[in-house]
Amino acid sequence: MKKIIVKINDEVLELNDNTSLHELLKIKDYENKNIATALNSNFISKELRSKTKLKDGDKVSIFSPITGG
C-alpha cells in the first residue's frame, strides 16, 4: 500500500494513502476531544473531517478552542 508523509503540529507521520483527517485524529487519540483542526492553514469543521482525505506533504494543525470574551 502506498504511504504518505504528513506533519501534525510538529510531528512527522507516515500514513497509508487515502487516510482521512478523522482517521488520523483517531490514531492520535484526539477522536472524542473538543478540538479545532486545520489542513494546510484552512479550517476543517468536525463534520468534514471524515470526508477530508490527506495527501503527501499535508500539514495538519490541532488546536484547543479558545473561549471567553
Secondary structure, 3 states (H helix, E strand, C coil): CCEEEEEECCEEEEEECCCEHHHHHHHCCCCCCCCEEEECCEEECHHHCCCCECCCCCEEEEECCCCCC
